[in-house]
Amino acid sequence: MRANYIPLAAALALSPVAASEVIGYYPGWKHESFPVSAVDASRLTMALYAFVDLCWNGKHGNPEPSVNDVAPCQEPLNGALAWRDAAQDGANLRALVALKQRNPQFKVVISVGGWNWSNRFSNVAASAPARANFIASTLKTLRRYGLDGVDLDWEYPGEAGVPCVAGEVCARPEDRRNFITWARELRAAFDAAGKQDGKHYSITIAAGANGNYVGDGAWVKELARSLDWINIMAYDYHMPWEKSSGHHAALYADAGDPVTADGFYASRSVQRYLGAGVAADKLVMGVPFYGYGWKGCAPGPQGDGQYQLCQGGATDGINGGNSYGYAQALRTGKRYWNASARVPYRYDAASGVWVTYEDTASLKEKARYIKQQGLRGAMFWELSADDQERSLLRTLSESMK
């Protein structure tokens, strides 16, 4: 039997904490192609508004050439929130909050950072005045728009995902300890503000799924004390810059995957956090609503292109890249199913394009696992990647009930 896999009959005998959260990121920069009016708030418990940045030395954005979006801050204080487009972001937030009127379970939270905008986190976390500015700026924003909390998407403490340019500091050895201090201060301020406002302001983080992020687990356990929960980014285990095709969000181990021994699959990521002593009801497992493609993949002995050498990332995805929305993935080649990893994949033998993605069947498997483990719920990136029928959101929402 596969490690961490619980047969359905045995699972029914368990009595875990009921999984309830269905959390989706709303990418604010896609408001024209995916307006807030397209969000089905009836099937969500929370929308994470992506992304808000941090101000440092009067600027925000990332000067690294692959990003290169530095701009002046609206509020030029170190640690204050900074906006991509203050007017549009404000309009988006008001529209999202308006959805709460007919959906009382729905909450709206701002997500700070992300892959491109994590470059100022280390500086802010290391500075008591900057942390105080962040807290004041965030509370002002939550109250202004009627928001419900903040999500800190720091990628990653101690190791910046996007390379840092010369002359900048994007990571420090003490980042983890500073993150704990920051979260503790934020919790105290949010609890005090919540008493004044008669509501609870939530604090969550987007967290790495691999062993490097968790480390020995002690820091994560301590950090979790100040958080409502941790959103584990349980995806991107394989990426199209790799030479061979591979599943980017396998649920369980597959002996055929070369990185299985490294624990690059979702259930192992969850077990890392549980093993560190983080309570199950403080863990939310992330799932992807998007896929990745490789091109020029050899068919291999099974004729399905799985774990085969390829010629690089696909170039027929979104904007001519290697990312695929759900509907686009479904139009590529023939569907296959990995019974060990519990995920689908597609392969077009004629073109050699191989796609890893999530579909309704794999989401049901993940929802089952989340409930078996007594986790807080599911998070996904992101709302606009679903098809027009909202097939993935509908499946996830119904499966989590």
N, C-alpha and C positions, 0 to 999 in steps of 0.2 A: 504494500500500500504506500502511496506517496506520502511523504512527510507533510504534516499540517492538514491533510485532507480528511474531513469527517464525513462519512456516509450520511445521506439524508435521514435514514431511519434513526441513526444514533444522534444526529443533530436535533431531531424532534424531541428527544428525551432531555435535552439540556434546557436550562432556564436562564438564558443570558439577559442582560439589560436590553430593553427594546431599542433597536436602532431607529432613529427618527429624523436625523438631519439629511436633507438633500440640498446641497450647496453648489451653486454654479457661478463661475466668473462671468462678469459682463465686461467685454473689452470696449471701453469708452471710445477709442479711436475708430471703431467700426460703426458708429452711430448712423452713418448714412446708409450703409448696406444692411445693417441690422439694428433698426431703431428700437427704443425701449418698448414701443407698442407691440413688438414681436415676442416679448418675454412672457412666458406662461407662468405667472407668479403662483397660480393655484397648485402647481406641482413642485414648488420650491419652498424651502424653509428660509433660505438666505441667498442673496446675490452679493457677490464680492465685486466691488467696482474697481476695475483695473485700468490704469494704475495711477497712484499719486506719488510724487517724488519728494525728496528731502532737499532743503536748501543748505548750501555751504558756501561761505564767502560771497554771498549775493547771487550765486548761480545754481542752477540745477541741470540735470541731464548728464550724459556720459560723453567725455571727450574722446573715448577710444574710437579709432577710425571706422570700425564696423557699425557703430551707433551714431556718434557725432551729432548730438542733438542738444548741445548746451544752450541755455537761454537764461535771461534774468529771472529771478524769483519775484513773485507777487508780494511776498512778505520777506524782506531781506534780512532774516535772522537765522543764524545757524541752527539747524534742526527743525525749522518751521516747515509746514507742508508747502509743496510747490506743485503747480498744475500745468498740464500740457497745454490746455486751452481753458482758462478759468471760466469764461462765459459758457462754453459748450459743456464742460464738465459739470458746471452748476445746473444747467438745464437737464442734463442726463440724470443727475442725482434727484432733482425734484420730480422728474417723471417716474423714476423707480420708486421713490417714497410714496407717490400717489397710488401705486399699485397696492399698497398696504391697506387702503381703505376697504377693498373688497376681499382682501386675503389677510386675515388677522394673524396667521401663522408666519407670514413673510417678513423678513428683516433685511435691511440694507446696510452694508458695511463697506468702508473704504479699504482697499488693499494698497499698502504702501510698498514700493520697491519693484520687485519682479526681476527678471533676468538682466534687463538692460539698466535698471535703475537701482541696483544694490550697491553702487560704488561709493555712496556717502554714508552707509550704515555704520561702518567701523568708526569713522570720525565722530558721528553723533553719539554712538554708544559710549565712546571713551570720554565724552565731555559732559560733566554735570549740568552746566548752563545750557548746552544744546539739547540735552534730554528734557530739561524743564521747558525749553521753548517748544519742543515737539509736543509735549503733553498739553501745554496751553493752546497751541495752534490746533491740535486735534480736537480737544474738547470744544473749542469755539466752532469748529466745522461741524461736529456732530450736532451741536445745539442749533446751529444755523439752519441745517437742512433736515433735522429730525431723524438723524441716522442712529444706528444701533450699536456701533462699535468700530474697531479697527482690526485689520489683519496685517501682520508684519511679514512681508515676503522677502526675507534676507537670503540671497543666494550668493555666498554662504558665509556664515561666521568662521573666520580664520582662513578662508580660501575663496577669494573672489572668483565667480564664474567667468565673468567677462574680464579679460586681461586689463590690468591697471596701467595707465600711461605714465611715462617718466615724470617725476615730480609730484605725483599724487600718491596718497596712501589709501588703499582699498581694503586692507586686511591687516590684522594684528594677532599675535599669539594670545592676547588676553580678550579676544572678541567674545568668546563664550561666557566668560565671567562678567563682562560688561553687559552682555545681552540679558543675563539673569538680573543684574542690578536695574537695568532699564525696565524690564517687565515688572519687577517688584514695585518700582516707583509708579509706573503706569497703572498697575492694579490699585494701589492706594488712592491715586487721584481719581480713577474711574469710580471706585466704590464711594468716595466722598461726594463726587458729582452726582452719582446715581441716587444717593439719599436725598439730595437737594431736588433732583428732577423727578423723582418717583419712578425710576426705571433702572434696568440693569444694562450697563454698557459692557459689551463683550470684548475680549482680547483673544485673538487666535494668531497662529503663525502658519505659514507654508514651510514645511520641513523636508529636508533631503531624505531619500529612501535608502541610501547605501550605508555601509558600515563606517565609512570615513566621517559621515555627518554625526552619527550617533556616538561613535567612539566607545568608551567604556560604559556609557549610558548615565553616569552620575549627573552630568551637567543637564541632560535633557530632563531627568526626573526632577531636579531642582527647579528648572525653568518652568516645567508644567504646573507647579504649584500656583503660579501667577496667571495662568492661562485658563480660558474656558475649555479649549481643546486645541489639538495639533492636527493640522491637515497634512497628511503624508503624501508627498508627490510620487505616488507609486506608478510611475511611467517613465518613459525615456531611458529604459534599461538598454536598448539598442538604438543607435542613431545612424542615419544614412551616410555619414562620413566613414563608417566602418567598411571594411573591404567585403564583408559577407553579410547576407541578409539575416535578420533576427527579429524576434518579437519585442516590441517596445513596452508592452505591459502584460507580460505573462502573469497569470495568477499563481500557478504552482511551478515547481521545478520540472524541467524536461531534460533527461539525460543526454539528448542529442544536441543541446545548446552548449557551446563551448564555455559560456560564463556561468553555467549553473552552479559550479563549485564556489563562485564568488557571491552567491546569494542574490543575484540580480533578477528577482521576481517578487511580486507584490506580497504574497503571504509571508515570505521571509522578512520583508521590510517591516510588516506589522509585528512579527514576532520579536524583532530587535527592540522595538519600543516596549512591548509587553515585558520582555526580559529585563529591560532597564528599570522596571518598576513603575512605568506610567500606567495609570488605571485605564482599563478598556474603554470606559465611557468618556475618556479625554482624548480618544483617538478617532480620527475620521480618515478613511482611506480614499485617496484620490484615484480617479479613473479618467482616461482620455476620451474626448469626443472627436478626436482627430487621428489621423494615421500618418505614416511615413512610407515613402517609396524608394526602391532601388531600381536601377536600370541595368540592362545587359547581364542579368543573372542566369547562370547556367541552370538547366533543368534539374540536374542531379539524378541520382538513381531512382527517386520516386517520381520524377517528372513534375515536381511542384515548386522548385526553386528555393526550398527552405534550407537555410544555413549553407547557402552556396556562394561561391565567389561571384562578385558583381563588378560592374564598371563604374560604380559611384552612385550618388544620389539621383533619383529620378528628376526629370526636368519638365514633366507634364502636370505637376501638381499646382497648388495655389500660386498664382502669379509666376508660373513657370519654374516653381521650386520643387522641393521634395516633400512638402506637407500636403495632406489630403483632408478635405472635409469628408464627413460620413457619406454623403450622397455621391461624391466623386469616387471614393473608394469602391463603392458598390458597382460602379461602371467599369471597373478594371478587372479583366480576366475572369478566371474561375475561382469560386470560393472553396477553401479547404478548411479543415478544423484540426487543431492540435489537441488530442484528447488528454495529454499529460499537462500541458500548460493551460488548457481550457480557454484558448483564444482562437479566433479565426485568422486567416490570411488569404491573399488572393495572388494569383500568378497568371500572367499572360504569356504563354509559351512563344507566341509569334514575336512579341517585342522584347521579351525577357524582363518585363517590369514586374516586380514583386512588392506587395504592399502589406504592411502590418497595420492593424486597426482594431477598433472595438465595435462589436455589433450587439444586437439585442440578446443573442444567446449568451455571449460572454458577460454582458452586464448582469444577467440573471444569476450567473455563476458567482459573480463578485458580490452581488447583494446577498446571496445565500451565505457566503463566507463572512461578510460583515455581521450578519445577524448571528451566525454560529459563534463568532468570537465575542459577541456582546459589545461591538464598537459603537461609537456615537452616531455614525452614519457614513454618508458618501459625499465626496466633493468631486467636481469635474471641471476641466478646462476644455472648452469654454462654450457658452451658449450658442454662438453664431456658427459653430462647426457642425451642428445637428442638421438634419434634412428639413425640408419644408413642413413635413408632417410631425416634426418634433418626436420622431420615433425613439431616439435614445433617451430623451428626458422622460417621455411617457413610460417607457419600460423601466427605467431606474426608479421613478417615483412609485409606480405600482408595485415593483418588486421589493421596495423597502417598507411597504406597509405591513 
